[in-house]
Amino acid sequence: MTNKLPIKLLDLLRQRTVEGARIEYKAGWNPDAILRTVCAFANDFENLGGGYVVIGQDCDASGQPIFPPVGLAANQLDKIQQELLAACQLIQPPYFPVLSLQEVEDRQLIVLKAPGGMNRPYKAPASVSAKHKTWHYYIRRYSSTVEAKGETERELLGLTAQVPWDDRYAQQARVSDLSKPLLLEYLLEVGSALAADASQMTVEDLGRQMNLVGGPSESPWPKNVGLLFFNETPGRFFPYTQIDVVWFPEGAGGDRFDEKIFKGPLARMTREALGYIQRNYLHETVIKHPNRAEATRVWNFPYAAVEEAVVNAVYHRSYEEREPIEVRISREELVVLSFPGPDRSIKLADFEAGRAVSRRYRNRRIGEFLKELDLTEGRSTGVPKILKVMAANGSPPPQFETDDDRFAFVIRLPVHPQAQQPSARVTDQVTDQVTDEVGKLLVIAERGEQSRRTLQDALGLKHIPHFRSAYLLPALVGGYLEMTLPGQPNSRLQRYRLTQRGRQWLLGQHP
């Protein structure tokens, strides 16, 4: 049961990647409380993807971890693992979390990763050591484990054998359909401890470690989420896994339009579509004022709002529907259309007020991977961010639309009324919608082709995941940098160089 987890433990402990509802700290070994929490994560009542139990980590009254952690005595680690194995056999039906021994600030911790189970509901004994045991169902309520009672218990029982689509087995595929290069690329990008050993592992072993493969050893199956993120052509298994970007130069009712279709692994498809939209259809207008020196700068569509709308569609759409995500752009608005609509429990008025919170996520695992890749924050934060970003840009408020049957969901981003309208489709327009981090990277890249390490060292950065997410990936997605070996992203010979777009941006900064 001991494995290396594909997680960044310090980020997990400091609450950067996992919400409070999905993590629990235990200063010491307490089998009763720990087993109840493992059972609650296995039931995954909110479809959030389960959670983690960190044993040997104490926390303060607000629930934040205290450093250095109290840790566990080295001579107790084997005993705890043996007792945990025996305790997990008491869960009905049997359920075993993934266990990892971790060292943080010279202290030994045990981390249990407990993903949502395939055979819920699960129940656990109130006391592991009691002679006459009583079993109860447990769920997570915010950051606490509680017994499911009354209506909550009936709702949990109603979830019997209901596993979110993305966490189900894809019996039309084989484990060999998972791409090992894509798996390795992901582990490197998120800074996983598993990356060091992954190249020596089989695809099946790696997939089981990442909870992308399940079933018995004689008949393993990949999960749907694995094929979406780690297969070069997921559309073979799930038709219309794509994003269609359509430009209407004469408006949505006109006869002319330009269309570009993006396919491929989910994260790459999303980033490429967003990069294309940013390069071609987002532009800034500078408004000068006679009575003050400072000009007003507005975007026709602020990128952060567009990103949230597109990623929201990727996260929440149904991949069983044979309908693509559509991004329709005109001079009046940018529209993101996906199928089906939000859960019936969510009212449109809540969307417009930024209060839309879902209790059921259609794709619990897709959200998990998007969050690790810094493409979403999860936990229903997308709509409030769209509202906030549009307001900060001075844009009219976004509009959210669906029908009574929730057949589809539409997010409309109206154009800023003062934004200058292009006379024709903008082709790879160079804007200065570049973050300070990317700008600093481009200045360094002007020296010529360089490796990732050379670029990072020149910027004085030590944390690889931060450099990748804040500097390198945005520059690549925005088209300012390119790989010298794009077909071999993880090659030790890989170098990065400025594109023509990157040179043009630098010229604009230093004419």
Sequence and secondary structure as in RCSB ss.txt:
>XXXX:A:sequence
MTNKLPIKLLDLLRQRTVEGARIEYKAGWNPDAILRTVCAFANDFENLGGGYVVIGQDCDASGQPIFPPVGLAAN
QLDKIQQELLAACQLIQPPYFPVLSLQEVEDRQLIVLKAPGGMNRPYKAPASVSAKHKTWHYYIRRYSSTVEAKG
ETERELLGLTAQVPWDDRYAQQARVSDLSKPLLLEYLLEVGSALAADASQMTVEDLGRQMNLVGGPSESPWPKNV
GLLFFNETPGRFFPYTQIDVVWFPEGAGGDRFDEKIFKGPLARMTREALGYIQRNYLHETVIKHPNRAEATRVWN
FPYAAVEEAVVNAVYHRSYEEREPIEVRISREELVVLSFPGPDRSIKLADFEAGRAVSRRYRNRRIGEFLKELDL
TEGRSTGVPKILKVMAANGSPPPQFETDDDRFAFVIRLPVHPQAQQPSARVTDQVTDQVTDEVGKLLVIAERGEQ
SRRTLQDALGLKHIPHFRSAYLLPALVGGYLEMTLPGQPNSRLQRYRLTQRGRQWLLGQHP
>XXXX:A:secstr
 B   SS HHHHHTTSSS GGGEEEESS  HHHHHHHHHHHHH TT S  EEEEET  B TTS B SS     GG
GHHHHHHHHHHHHTTSBS    EEEEEEETTEEEEEEEE   SS   EEES SS SS  EEEEEEETTEEEE  H
HHHHHHHTTTT   GGGSB TTS GGGS HHHHHHHHHHTT TTHHHHTTS HHHHHHHTT EES TTS EEBHH
HHHHH S GGGTSTT  EEEEE TT TTSS  EEEEE SSHHHHHHHHHHHHHHHH  EEEEEETTEEEEEEEES
S HHHHHHHHHHHHHHS TTSS  EEEEE SSEEEEEESS   TTS HHHHHHT    S  S HHHHHHHHHTTS
   TT HHHHHHHHHHHTT    EEEE TT   EEEEEE  TTS   SS   S       HHHHHHHHHHTT  B
 HHHHHHHTT   HHHHIIIIIHHHHHTTSEEESSTT TT TT  EEE HHHHHHHHHH  
